[in-house]
């Protein structure tokens, strides 16, 4: 399996050398995100799992920002071994090389509305005060 993965990486490296830089827009990356995940999976299952909880955020100065929502995920995605595999897979899917920046995002807080007239809540209030 490791030989097969090395062959895939070597094929991607050869393909990327022949390509230009990615000059597309964020929308194109977002539309192809599932394809990127599929391209990463044979290279590293853990990396693909990390990317499932991240999202492409923006392209700025020729660099794609990927937003991770957990510090651990950000740190893992920033590791050189993961970055290289991700950049190679993305170049294969997007048709050009792209530089990455991993940023830590914040999950939107969910606003919960108070439950007013629920008999179960009233019973709990009576029992527990």
Secondary structure, DSSP 8 states (H G I E B T S, - for coil): -HHHHHHHHHHHHHHHHTS-B----HHHHHHTHHHHHHHHHTT-HHHHHHHHTEEEEEEETTEEEEEESSHHHHHHHHSHHHHHHHHHHHHHHHTSB-EEEEEE------------S-HHHHHHHHHH-
